[in-house]
């Protein structure tokens, strides 16, 4: 990666010399001869380091130093040095303080040291943050879960794009986090973006960033999430929800490794691994023309399918204990489930998967009050509790269920959605919270099953 340096010095000869030398050192370098000119360049370009003269025609360099060090490492270069000024500059956050005339060999060593130190500080801060946040991502020991873990272990060390498929609430983001944590870029950033939650224009700005003046209200340049995740992992959740214009731009990123900020004219390099997830059938969507086939095949380089909770019910006890141990609203009483309550959970169909289980456990903790034991009456499930497929001729609104005629998942999903719409008087927000999905996904299901 090429680092870019801004030289702010009103000495034209020295400025030109420094810029030329930096370029010989394989740095990208720009020059400014005043603070006003420097401000314009800082709005236009992304710099990794600033070389700053203390005496500029329109400002004292030490006065603007606190503003600069909040975003960049800064090396002070001055011909009017004093011990007092050096101490002030270092206390204000300057990385180094050099006197003119500058020894170019010394300057190269100082620049390299400053950039290495700055990068190390960023990585240490990130790792500290991750240590504080780190929890167990994969809970359970079922064969289905072990299969997912084997796939994660196989693909994580590579830089391959990964597509995670599974129903809403199965824990696709946890799989993405696990891929990142086991990867070679785990020490770098992990950034997640929910593709369901944003308007298309906002989504483009959030993902790619924008230039100053790109649209009304864009009063300054903004870096996108691709830049924020530089060197690490960018997770795009519910990738099937993005529209054709964004699909085309994302395809360009995957094919060429380049992109442009909204309103920008120059290409930027995407140094990031992309992991995407969806609860939709992208292959079917590509055949229908609602999702680009070329993007699908790019994303589909390596696919991990996360099983629904009903296919890994042996993990329910471990998941319940995990949610009880890690809830963050009340810890006055150590809770545990009775055998009858656990049996009630295991007999449930779990259309909302792990997210629904988590919500249920947290409700049960509240409903059980001061009691240490969570009983069946504290478990509040939907009207579809304990569906038994071996019961003869059980009817659900026109769907006959028997041992010989098992309903499809779509029929169960449609019926469950109908029950919730009826229960909450078609309030999409309440239905979304119960299902543990976004309102946009609820709207899509309503449209899919032709509810009024």
MIKEKOL-492311 format. One line per field, with one value per residue (C-alpha): z, y, x; residue in three letters; residue number from 1. Coordinates in pm, 1 decimal. Layout:
<kenus>
pz [Z | ...]
py [Y | ...]
px [X | ...]
res [ALA | ...]
n [NUM | ...]
</kenus>
This chain:
<kenus>
pz [0.0 | -97.1 | 183.7 | 95.4 | 258.9 | 261.5 | 291.9 | 433.2 | 402.1 | 253.3 | 153.0 | -216.4 | -276.3 | 30.8 | -32.7 | -387.2 | -262.3 | 6.2 | -231.8 | -489.4 | -229.3 | -86.2 | -431.0 | -478.1 | -151.9 | -316.1 | -117.3 | -279.8 | -197.5 | -237.1 | -144.2 | 16.5 | 76.8 | 318.9 | 567.0 | 333.1 | 51.6 | 289.5 | 397.0 | 35.8 | -20.4 | 302.8 | 172.6 | -161.5 | -64.7 | 203.7 | 364.6 | 598.9 | 728.4 | 749.3 | 738.9 | 893.1 | 907.9 | 1227.5 | 1053.0 | 771.2 | 607.2 | 729.2 | 1057.5 | 1323.1 | 1267.0 | 1636.9 | 1654.6 | 1400.6 | 1531.3 | 1772.8 | 1485.8 | 1262.2 | 1515.2 | 1579.4 | 1231.1 | 1114.5 | 1252.9 | 1219.3 | 1194.4 | 1269.5 | 1051.4 | 1141.0 | 1094.7 | 1412.2 | 1671.2 | 2045.2 | 2336.4 | 2455.0 | 2111.7 | 2074.6 | 2414.4 | 2325.3 | 1989.4 | 2139.3 | 2416.1 | 2147.2 | 1979.1 | 1721.8 | 1641.0 | 1580.2 | 1577.0 | 1320.8 | 1252.3 | 910.9 | 714.3 | 716.0 | 671.4 | 407.8 | 536.8 | 887.2 | 748.5 | 575.7 | 900.1 | 1099.4 | 847.4 | 845.8 | 1226.1 | 1258.4 | 1015.2 | 1180.0 | 1526.0 | 1407.9 | 1247.1 | 1558.4 | 1779.9 | 1557.0 | 1569.0 | 1948.9 | 1995.5 | 1765.7 | 1943.4 | 2286.3 | 2161.1 | 2025.0 | 2350.5 | 2538.8 | 2293.2 | 2231.2 | 2320.4 | 2205.1 | 1853.7 | 1792.9 | 2072.6 | 2060.6 | 1956.1 | 1713.4 | 1396.1 | 1182.6 | 1370.9 | 1352.5 | 976.4 | 963.0 | 1178.9 | 946.0 | 650.0 | 842.2 | 929.0 | 564.4 | 411.7 | 687.5 | 622.0 | 254.2 | 109.3 | -79.1 | -91.8 | 113.4 | 81.1 | 395.2 | 335.1 | 587.0 | 722.0 | 923.7 | 1277.8 | 1231.0 | 1319.5 | 980.7 | 1122.1 | 1393.1 | 1118.7 | 942.6 | 1265.8 | 1317.0 | 962.3 | 1038.2 | 1376.6 | 1225.2 | 922.4 | 856.4 | 877.8 | 1223.7 | 1368.2 | 1126.5 | 1121.4 | 1092.3 | 962.4 | 914.7 | 702.4 | 703.8 | 344.1 | 452.2 | 656.5 | 417.2 | 121.1 | -195.5 | -208.9 | 159.9 | 113.1 | -167.8 | 41.6 | 344.0 | 148.0 | -91.1 | 87.3 | -80.0 | -186.9 | -63.2 | -264.0 | -400.1 | -290.6 | -82.9 | 270.4 | 176.0 | 332.3 | 370.1 | 232.5 | 400.2 | 391.1 | 322.4 | 503.2 | 243.5 | 361.0 | 727.8 | 691.7 | 507.9 | 547.2 | 721.6 | 654.7 | 525.3 | 605.0 | 387.7 | 559.7 | 347.6 | 21.4 | -172.2 | -78.7 | -274.0 | -600.1 | -952.0 | -944.0 | -624.3 | -755.4 | -1058.3 | -843.1 | -598.7 | -891.4 | -1007.9 | -662.1 | -667.7 | -1027.3 | -1030.9 | -666.7 | -744.1 | -668.0 | -650.5 | -379.3 | -459.2 | -662.3 | -704.9 | -1022.3 | -911.5 | -846.3 | -497.6 | -414.0 | -209.3 | 22.0 | 199.1 | 214.2 | 146.9 | 326.1 | 235.6 | 377.1 | 260.4 | 354.6 | -6.9 | -300.8 | -507.1 | -780.3 | -829.2 | -814.0 | -1080.9 | -1304.8 | -1248.3 | -1332.9 | -989.1 | -900.5 | -1139.0 | -1231.0 | -1263.8 | -912.0 | -776.9 | -917.7 | -778.6 | -432.8 | -460.9 | -477.4 | -141.9 | 23.4 | 383.2 | 459.0 | 822.3 | 938.6 | 1104.2 | 1475.8 | 1418.8 | 1253.8 | 1551.1 | 1850.9 | 2054.0 | 2079.1 | 2251.1 | 2612.0 | 2544.9 | 2369.7 | 2655.5 | 2912.0 | 2695.7 | 2674.0 | 3047.8 | 3129.4 | 2890.6 | 2922.3 | 3026.4 | 3198.9 | 3527.2 | 3714.5 | 4063.0 | 4046.5 | 3883.5 | 3652.6 | 3504.2 | 3315.9 | 3455.5 | 3259.6 | 3153.5 | 3025.8 | 2830.0 | 2679.5 | 2571.5 | 2387.8 | 2218.0 | 2091.4 | 1933.0 | 1558.6 | 1593.0 | 1275.5 | 1410.1 | 1485.2 | 1734.3 | 1742.0 | 1849.9 | 2114.0 | 2254.0 | 2275.0 | 2442.2 | 2702.9 | 2789.7 | 2827.9 | 3049.0 | 3272.5 | 3325.3 | 3370.7 | 3624.5 | 3853.3 | 4166.3 | 4106.0 | 4010.8 | 3818.8 | 3477.6 | 3440.8 | 3131.1 | 3212.1 | 3179.8 | 2822.0 | 2584.7 | 2237.4 | 1933.2 | 1848.4 | 1651.1 | 1956.6 | 1955.9 | 1599.5 | 1581.5 | 1228.5 | 1340.9 | 1452.8 | 1204.5 | 1000.8 | 1188.0 | 978.3 | 966.3 | 764.5 | 464.5 | 501.7 | 597.6 | 806.1 | 863.7 | 871.3 | 502.9 | 408.6 | 582.4 | 513.2 | 334.1 | 506.6 | 292.7 | 399.8 | 765.2 | 712.8 | 545.2 | 822.0 | 1097.8 | 932.7 | 903.5 | 1273.2 | 1371.1 | 1137.5 | 1290.0 | 1645.2 | 1602.2 | 1376.4 | 1078.8 | 1271.0 | 1077.1 | 1347.2 | 1611.3 | 1366.9 | 1278.5 | 1646.2 | 1713.5 | 1413.8 | 1482.8 | 1128.6 | 969.7 | 874.1 | 515.7 | 528.8 | 680.3 | 393.1 | 146.2 | 310.2 | 308.0 | -62.3 | -128.2 | 38.7 | -91.0 | 245.1 | 204.7]
py [0.0 | 347.3 | 602.8 | 963.9 | 1261.5 | 1631.2 | 1877.9 | 2215.4 | 2460.5 | 2812.2 | 2765.1 | 2684.4 | 2533.9 | 2311.6 | 2210.1 | 2101.0 | 1914.6 | 1728.5 | 1630.9 | 1504.5 | 1305.6 | 1153.8 | 1037.9 | 876.7 | 694.8 | 555.1 | 778.0 | 971.7 | 1338.5 | 1671.6 | 2022.4 | 2324.3 | 2662.8 | 2799.7 | 2675.3 | 2780.8 | 2572.4 | 2279.7 | 2287.1 | 2257.4 | 1956.8 | 1791.1 | 1809.9 | 1653.3 | 1377.3 | 1117.7 | 1162.4 | 924.1 | 1176.4 | 1555.5 | 1739.2 | 2081.1 | 2398.5 | 2600.7 | 2938.5 | 2971.5 | 3300.4 | 3275.9 | 3083.9 | 2956.1 | 2582.1 | 2499.1 | 2665.9 | 2422.1 | 2122.6 | 2002.6 | 2005.5 | 1799.3 | 1538.0 | 1432.3 | 1274.0 | 1240.6 | 1178.8 | 1508.1 | 1572.9 | 1933.7 | 2080.5 | 2428.6 | 2660.3 | 2857.3 | 2583.3 | 2621.2 | 2381.3 | 2548.4 | 2524.7 | 2160.6 | 2069.4 | 2251.6 | 2073.5 | 1727.8 | 1792.5 | 1898.5 | 1559.7 | 1599.7 | 1264.5 | 1416.4 | 1757.4 | 1819.3 | 2123.0 | 2262.9 | 2198.7 | 1849.6 | 1545.4 | 1340.8 | 1003.1 | 1097.1 | 1217.7 | 882.7 | 693.7 | 929.7 | 899.3 | 519.5 | 507.8 | 751.4 | 557.6 | 223.2 | 365.3 | 517.0 | 188.5 | -5.1 | 227.7 | 181.9 | -196.3 | -198.0 | 14.8 | -216.6 | -530.9 | -385.0 | -306.4 | -659.3 | -816.5 | -617.4 | -719.6 | -1078.0 | -1341.2 | -1697.5 | -1679.0 | -2046.9 | -2206.7 | -2576.5 | -2912.6 | -3052.2 | -3225.7 | -2953.0 | -2679.8 | -2872.6 | -2889.2 | -2510.0 | -2472.2 | -2703.4 | -2482.2 | -2170.9 | -2324.9 | -2418.6 | -2076.1 | -1830.7 | -1828.8 | -1738.4 | -1404.0 | -1562.3 | -1388.4 | -1584.9 | -1602.1 | -1709.9 | -1841.6 | -1918.8 | -1816.0 | -1497.2 | -1530.6 | -1831.5 | -1633.9 | -1547.9 | -1244.8 | -1462.8 | -1688.1 | -1380.5 | -1266.4 | -1613.9 | -1609.8 | -1276.3 | -1385.6 | -1699.5 | -1513.5 | -1366.2 | -1014.4 | -1062.7 | -786.1 | -537.3 | -395.8 | -579.8 | -360.9 | -473.8 | -309.8 | -413.7 | -376.9 | -376.5 | -61.5 | 216.1 | 405.8 | 335.0 | 677.5 | 662.1 | 306.6 | 410.7 | 696.5 | 468.3 | 194.6 | 397.4 | 734.2 | 1069.3 | 1382.7 | 1729.6 | 1870.7 | 1529.3 | 1601.3 | 1852.9 | 1849.2 | 1690.5 | 1971.0 | 1763.9 | 1454.0 | 1128.2 | 794.4 | 490.3 | 158.2 | 1.6 | 243.3 | 197.1 | -177.9 | -135.9 | -442.0 | -628.4 | -765.4 | -593.2 | -786.1 | -709.7 | -851.4 | -932.3 | -865.0 | -972.4 | -645.8 | -410.6 | -257.4 | -290.3 | 30.6 | -77.3 | -433.0 | -299.2 | -92.6 | -378.1 | -610.0 | -363.1 | -373.0 | -753.8 | -771.5 | -488.7 | -402.4 | -36.8 | 198.5 | 567.8 | 775.8 | 922.2 | 1236.3 | 1138.7 | 1125.3 | 918.8 | 546.9 | 418.7 | 73.1 | -160.4 | -341.1 | -541.1 | -892.1 | -909.5 | -1153.3 | -1137.8 | -1299.7 | -1351.2 | -1529.0 | -1518.9 | -1752.5 | -1546.0 | -1808.7 | -1791.6 | -1410.7 | -1405.6 | -1621.5 | -1385.7 | -1082.7 | -916.3 | -996.8 | -979.7 | -1332.3 | -1213.8 | -1066.3 | -1383.9 | -1601.0 | -1361.5 | -1379.3 | -1752.5 | -1835.0 | -2011.7 | -2071.6 | -2161.2 | -2266.6 | -2209.2 | -2460.7 | -2342.2 | -2403.8 | -2680.4 | -2882.6 | -2845.3 | -2870.4 | -3050.6 | -2708.5 | -2545.3 | -2620.0 | -2468.7 | -2166.1 | -2105.8 | -2118.7 | -1881.5 | -1627.8 | -1652.7 | -1600.7 | -1308.1 | -1104.2 | -746.4 | -611.0 | -805.8 | -1037.2 | -1037.0 | -1404.9 | -1696.0 | -1846.2 | -2192.6 | -2379.0 | -2656.0 | -2983.0 | -2912.0 | -2564.9 | -2706.5 | -2974.1 | -2701.9 | -2525.2 | -2840.1 | -2924.1 | -2579.7 | -2524.9 | -2201.4 | -2012.2 | -1712.8 | -1934.4 | -1831.9 | -1467.5 | -1578.1 | -1808.5 | -1522.1 | -1295.4 | -1572.3 | -1638.1 | -1269.2 | -1248.5 | -1559.1 | -1403.2 | -1102.5 | -1303.7 | -1539.8 | -1242.1 | -1331.0 | -1705.6 | -1888.0 | -2146.8 | -2068.0 | -2269.9 | -2356.4 | -2076.0 | -1825.4 | -1939.1 | -1729.9 | -1877.2 | -1817.5 | -2008.0 | -2257.0 | -2417.7 | -2788.1 | -2869.5 | -3247.3 | -3383.0 | -3729.4 | -3607.4 | -3715.8 | -3451.0 | -3134.0 | -2839.0 | -2496.0 | -2257.3 | -2483.6 | -2665.7 | -3026.9 | -3165.8 | -3533.3 | -3792.0 | -3859.6 | -3490.5 | -3274.2 | -2898.6 | -2720.6 | -2457.8 | -2186.4 | -2299.1 | -2283.9 | -1945.3 | -1808.7 | -1936.5 | -1804.5 | -1463.0 | -1461.8 | -1540.6 | -1256.0 | -1006.2 | -1097.6 | -1086.4 | -743.3 | -595.6 | -579.4 | -364.3 | -442.0 | -310.0 | -547.6 | -840.2 | -760.7 | -751.1 | -1083.9 | -1248.9 | -1079.7 | -939.4 | -594.5 | -423.4 | -427.6 | -808.7 | -821.2 | -607.3 | -844.1 | -1147.9 | -973.6 | -906.7 | -1259.2 | -1428.5 | -1171.0 | -1053.3 | -738.3]
px [0.0 | 135.7 | 124.6 | 43.8 | 218.8 | 124.3 | 414.9 | 299.6 | 588.4 | 606.8 | 972.5 | 915.5 | 1258.8 | 1256.0 | 895.1 | 979.3 | 1288.4 | 1091.6 | 810.7 | 1061.2 | 1251.3 | 932.1 | 828.6 | 1171.2 | 1103.0 | 783.6 | 547.2 | 265.9 | 330.4 | 148.7 | 264.0 | 96.8 | 259.8 | -1.8 | -261.2 | -545.6 | -396.8 | -341.8 | -706.5 | -819.3 | -592.4 | -707.3 | -1064.5 | -966.9 | -721.3 | -666.4 | -324.3 | -146.1 | 111.0 | 163.8 | 499.7 | 427.2 | 636.8 | 586.6 | 592.3 | 337.0 | 230.4 | -129.7 | -101.9 | 136.5 | 179.4 | 161.6 | -182.3 | -333.1 | -139.3 | -414.0 | -663.9 | -434.1 | -319.6 | -678.9 | -675.3 | -312.8 | 36.1 | 230.1 | 604.0 | 706.9 | 985.3 | 1112.4 | 1407.9 | 1325.5 | 1337.2 | 1364.4 | 1339.0 | 1020.9 | 858.2 | 965.4 | 815.0 | 490.3 | 468.1 | 525.6 | 271.4 | 21.7 | 58.4 | 337.2 | 499.8 | 846.8 | 1021.0 | 1296.6 | 1514.5 | 1602.6 | 1814.0 | 1666.7 | 1887.6 | 1698.7 | 1824.0 | 1709.9 | 1377.7 | 1316.5 | 1381.2 | 1157.2 | 872.1 | 891.3 | 901.9 | 609.2 | 388.8 | 473.6 | 397.0 | 68.2 | -43.1 | 55.3 | -148.6 | -454.2 | -418.5 | -372.2 | -684.1 | -879.5 | -757.0 | -841.8 | -1190.0 | -1230.1 | -1108.1 | -1371.8 | -1644.8 | -1534.4 | -1790.2 | -1837.6 | -1978.8 | -2055.9 | -2260.1 | -2346.2 | -2200.3 | -2455.8 | -2331.5 | -2490.3 | -2305.6 | -1979.2 | -2027.4 | -2055.8 | -1745.1 | -1550.7 | -1646.6 | -1540.6 | -1203.3 | -1148.4 | -1221.2 | -1119.3 | -740.3 | -793.4 | -901.6 | -1190.2 | -1528.4 | -1783.0 | -2162.1 | -2351.0 | -2702.5 | -2974.6 | -3311.6 | -3359.1 | -3232.4 | -3001.5 | -2686.1 | -2536.0 | -2353.3 | -2198.3 | -2061.7 | -1919.9 | -1751.9 | -1607.8 | -1465.4 | -1299.3 | -1162.0 | -1004.5 | -866.2 | -521.8 | -673.0 | -826.0 | -606.9 | -765.3 | -1115.6 | -1446.1 | -1729.8 | -2091.9 | -2362.2 | -2729.3 | -2844.3 | -3212.4 | -3210.6 | -3106.3 | -3243.7 | -3043.1 | -2870.3 | -2776.3 | -2656.2 | -2419.6 | -2279.1 | -2239.8 | -2062.9 | -1844.2 | -1829.6 | -1891.3 | -1706.6 | -1784.8 | -2078.1 | -2182.3 | -2539.8 | -2734.5 | -2597.8 | -2263.8 | -2059.1 | -1744.8 | -1579.1 | -1680.3 | -1500.6 | -1716.2 | -1725.1 | -1494.3 | -1224.3 | -1314.8 | -1263.2 | -930.0 | -712.5 | -994.6 | -1343.8 | -1659.0 | -1978.8 | -2282.4 | -2590.0 | -2899.5 | -2718.3 | -3029.2 | -3201.1 | -2973.0 | -3094.9 | -2946.1 | -2731.8 | -2553.7 | -2523.4 | -2331.0 | -2093.3 | -2035.0 | -1959.1 | -1691.7 | -1532.3 | -1520.1 | -1391.3 | -1135.0 | -1071.1 | -1153.0 | -1441.3 | -1525.8 | -1682.7 | -2022.7 | -1952.0 | -1585.6 | -1376.3 | -1076.9 | -1049.9 | -974.4 | -843.4 | -1062.2 | -820.5 | -1090.3 | -1234.6 | -1607.6 | -1835.8 | -2205.9 | -2518.0 | -2874.2 | -3195.6 | -3309.6 | -3248.3 | -3003.6 | -2984.7 | -3360.9 | -3349.4 | -3077.7 | -3294.6 | -3587.8 | -3372.4 | -3389.9 | -3027.0 | -2731.9 | -2612.2 | -2249.9 | -2260.9 | -2420.3 | -2141.8 | -1880.1 | -2036.0 | -2093.6 | -1722.5 | -1757.0 | -2095.9 | -2174.6 | -2533.0 | -2631.4 | -2895.2 | -3218.2 | -3259.6 | -3518.4 | -3238.8 | -3001.8 | -3235.1 | -2968.8 | -2798.7 | -3099.1 | -2985.2 | -2640.5 | -2793.3 | -3038.0 | -2756.3 | -2553.4 | -2836.3 | -2907.7 | -2538.2 | -2494.4 | -2813.7 | -2739.0 | -3050.7 | -3081.5 | -2844.7 | -2993.3 | -3093.1 | -2909.8 | -3171.2 | -3210.8 | -3485.6 | -3700.2 | -3706.6 | -4065.6 | -3972.2 | -3679.3 | -3904.6 | -4147.2 | -3864.7 | -3742.2 | -4093.5 | -4133.4 | -4080.3 | -3869.5 | -3961.7 | -3763.2 | -3461.5 | -3191.4 | -3299.9 | -3647.8 | -3497.3 | -3289.0 | -3595.6 | -3794.6 | -3522.3 | -3501.0 | -3881.3 | -3876.5 | -3609.6 | -3836.7 | -4158.0 | -3998.6 | -3927.0 | -3731.1 | -3763.1 | -3444.7 | -3643.6 | -3794.2 | -4114.6 | -4323.3 | -4570.5 | -4285.1 | -4225.1 | -4439.0 | -4440.1 | -4660.3 | -4978.0 | -4768.1 | -4607.2 | -4539.6 | -4644.5 | -4634.2 | -4622.3 | -4727.6 | -5070.5 | -5336.8 | -5521.4 | -5438.3 | -5563.4 | -5399.9 | -5614.6 | -5651.4 | -5319.7 | -5388.9 | -5104.0 | -5066.7 | -4793.2 | -4855.2 | -4887.7 | -4627.0 | -4660.7 | -4380.5 | -4168.1 | -4329.3 | -4678.7 | -4575.1 | -4409.7 | -4722.4 | -4947.9 | -4721.3 | -4706.9 | -5086.2 | -5122.8 | -4890.6 | -5057.8 | -5392.3 | -5257.1 | -5094.5 | -5363.4 | -5121.3 | -4868.7 | -4549.8 | -4317.0 | -4455.5 | -4450.9 | -4088.0 | -3985.0 | -4155.6 | -3990.8 | -3657.6 | -3631.8 | -3651.2 | -3978.2 | -3857.7 | -3839.2 | -4188.8 | -4316.5 | -4148.9 | -4316.4 | -4656.3 | -4614.8 | -4487.6 | -4785.5 | -5036.2 | -5168.0 | -5380.2]
res [UNK | UNK | UNK | UNK | UNK | UNK | UNK | UNK | UNK | UNK | UNK | UNK | UNK | UNK | UNK | UNK | UNK | UNK | UNK | UNK | UNK | UNK | UNK | UNK | UNK | UNK | UNK | UNK | UNK | UNK | UNK | UNK | UNK | UNK | UNK | UNK | UNK | UNK | UNK | UNK | UNK | UNK | UNK | UNK | UNK | UNK | UNK | UNK | UNK | UNK | UNK | UNK | UNK | UNK | UNK | UNK | UNK | UNK | UNK | UNK | UNK | UNK | UNK | UNK | UNK | UNK | UNK | UNK | UNK | UNK | UNK | UNK | UNK | UNK | UNK | UNK | UNK | UNK | UNK | UNK | UNK | UNK | UNK | UNK | UNK | UNK | UNK | UNK | UNK | UNK | UNK | UNK | UNK | UNK | UNK | UNK | UNK | UNK | UNK | UNK | UNK | UNK | UNK | UNK | UNK | UNK | UNK | UNK | UNK | UNK | UNK | UNK | UNK | UNK | UNK | UNK | UNK | UNK | UNK | UNK | UNK | UNK | UNK | UNK | UNK | UNK | UNK | UNK | UNK | UNK | UNK | UNK | UNK | UNK | UNK | UNK | UNK | UNK | UNK | UNK | UNK | UNK | UNK | UNK | UNK | UNK | UNK | UNK | UNK | UNK | UNK | UNK | UNK | UNK | UNK | UNK | UNK | UNK | UNK | UNK | UNK | UNK | UNK | UNK | UNK | UNK | UNK | UNK | UNK | UNK | UNK | UNK | UNK | UNK | UNK | UNK | UNK | UNK | UNK | UNK | UNK | UNK | UNK | UNK | UNK | UNK | UNK | UNK | UNK | UNK | UNK | UNK | UNK | UNK | UNK | UNK | UNK | UNK | UNK | UNK | UNK | UNK | UNK | UNK | UNK | UNK | UNK | UNK | UNK | UNK | UNK | UNK | UNK | UNK | UNK | UNK | UNK | UNK | UNK | UNK | UNK | UNK | UNK | UNK | UNK | UNK | UNK | UNK | UNK | UNK | UNK | UNK | UNK | UNK | UNK | UNK | UNK | UNK | UNK | UNK | UNK | UNK | UNK | UNK | UNK | UNK | UNK | UNK | UNK | UNK | UNK | UNK | UNK | UNK | UNK | UNK | UNK | UNK | UNK | UNK | UNK | UNK | UNK | UNK | UNK | UNK | UNK | UNK | UNK | UNK | UNK | UNK | UNK | UNK | UNK | UNK | UNK | UNK | UNK | UNK | UNK | UNK | UNK | UNK | UNK | UNK | UNK | UNK | UNK | UNK | UNK | UNK | UNK | UNK | UNK | UNK | UNK | UNK | UNK | UNK | UNK | UNK | UNK | UNK | UNK | UNK | UNK | UNK | UNK | UNK | UNK | UNK | UNK | UNK | UNK | UNK | UNK | UNK | UNK | UNK | UNK | UNK | UNK | UNK | UNK | UNK | UNK | UNK | UNK | UNK | UNK | UNK | UNK | UNK | UNK | UNK | UNK | UNK | UNK | UNK | UNK | UNK | UNK | UNK | UNK | UNK | UNK | UNK | UNK | UNK | UNK | UNK | UNK | UNK | UNK | UNK | UNK | UNK | UNK | UNK | UNK | UNK | UNK | UNK | UNK | UNK | UNK | UNK | UNK | UNK | UNK | UNK | UNK | UNK | UNK | UNK | UNK | UNK | UNK | UNK | UNK | UNK | UNK | UNK | UNK | UNK | UNK | UNK | UNK | UNK | UNK | UNK | UNK | UNK | UNK | UNK | UNK | UNK | UNK | UNK | UNK | UNK | UNK | UNK | UNK | UNK | UNK | UNK | UNK | UNK | UNK | UNK | UNK | UNK | UNK | UNK | UNK | UNK | UNK | UNK | UNK | UNK | UNK | UNK | UNK | UNK | UNK | UNK | UNK | UNK | UNK | UNK | UNK | UNK | UNK | UNK | UNK | UNK | UNK | UNK | UNK | UNK | UNK | UNK | UNK | UNK | UNK | UNK | UNK | UNK | UNK | UNK]
n [1 | 2 | 3 | 4 | 5 | 6 | 7 | 8 | 9 | 10 | 11 | 12 | 13 | 14 | 15 | 16 | 17 | 18 | 19 | 20 | 21 | 22 | 23 | 24 | 25 | 26 | 27 | 28 | 29 | 30 | 31 | 32 | 33 | 34 | 35 | 36 | 37 | 38 | 39 | 40 | 41 | 42 | 43 | 44 | 45 | 46 | 47 | 48 | 49 | 50 | 51 | 52 | 53 | 54 | 55 | 56 | 57 | 58 | 59 | 60 | 61 | 62 | 63 | 64 | 65 | 66 | 67 | 68 | 69 | 70 | 71 | 72 | 73 | 74 | 75 | 76 | 77 | 78 | 79 | 80 | 81 | 82 | 83 | 84 | 85 | 86 | 87 | 88 | 89 | 90 | 91 | 92 | 93 | 94 | 95 | 96 | 97 | 98 | 99 | 100 | 101 | 102 | 103 | 104 | 105 | 106 | 107 | 108 | 109 | 110 | 111 | 112 | 113 | 114 | 115 | 116 | 117 | 118 | 119 | 120 | 121 | 122 | 123 | 124 | 125 | 126 | 127 | 128 | 129 | 130 | 131 | 132 | 133 | 134 | 135 | 136 | 137 | 138 | 139 | 140 | 141 | 142 | 143 | 144 | 145 | 146 | 147 | 148 | 149 | 150 | 151 | 152 | 153 | 154 | 155 | 156 | 157 | 158 | 159 | 160 | 161 | 162 | 163 | 164 | 165 | 166 | 167 | 168 | 169 | 170 | 171 | 172 | 173 | 174 | 175 | 176 | 177 | 178 | 179 | 180 | 181 | 182 | 183 | 184 | 185 | 186 | 187 | 188 | 189 | 190 | 191 | 192 | 193 | 194 | 195 | 196 | 197 | 198 | 199 | 200 | 201 | 202 | 203 | 204 | 205 | 206 | 207 | 208 | 209 | 210 | 211 | 212 | 213 | 214 | 215 | 216 | 217 | 218 | 219 | 220 | 221 | 222 | 223 | 224 | 225 | 226 | 227 | 228 | 229 | 230 | 231 | 232 | 233 | 234 | 235 | 236 | 237 | 238 | 239 | 240 | 241 | 242 | 243 | 244 | 245 | 246 | 247 | 248 | 249 | 250 | 251 | 252 | 253 | 254 | 255 | 256 | 257 | 258 | 259 | 260 | 261 | 262 | 263 | 264 | 265 | 266 | 267 | 268 | 269 | 270 | 271 | 272 | 273 | 274 | 275 | 276 | 277 | 278 | 279 | 280 | 281 | 282 | 283 | 284 | 285 | 286 | 287 | 288 | 289 | 290 | 291 | 292 | 293 | 294 | 295 | 296 | 297 | 298 | 299 | 300 | 301 | 302 | 303 | 304 | 305 | 306 | 307 | 308 | 309 | 310 | 311 | 312 | 313 | 314 | 315 | 316 | 317 | 318 | 319 | 320 | 321 | 322 | 323 | 324 | 325 | 326 | 327 | 328 | 329 | 330 | 331 | 332 | 333 | 334 | 335 | 336 | 337 | 338 | 339 | 340 | 341 | 342 | 343 | 344 | 345 | 346 | 347 | 348 | 349 | 350 | 351 | 352 | 353 | 354 | 355 | 356 | 357 | 358 | 359 | 360 | 361 | 362 | 363 | 364 | 365 | 366 | 367 | 368 | 369 | 370 | 371 | 372 | 373 | 374 | 375 | 376 | 377 | 378 | 379 | 380 | 381 | 382 | 383 | 384 | 385 | 386 | 387 | 388 | 389 | 390 | 391 | 392 | 393 | 394 | 395 | 396 | 397 | 398 | 399 | 400 | 401 | 402 | 403 | 404 | 405 | 406 | 407 | 408 | 409 | 410 | 411 | 412 | 413 | 414 | 415 | 416 | 417 | 418 | 419 | 420 | 421 | 422 | 423 | 424 | 425 | 426 | 427 | 428 | 429 | 430 | 431 | 432 | 433 | 434 | 435 | 436 | 437 | 438 | 439 | 440 | 441 | 442 | 443 | 444 | 445 | 446 | 447 | 448 | 449 | 450 | 451 | 452]
</kenus>
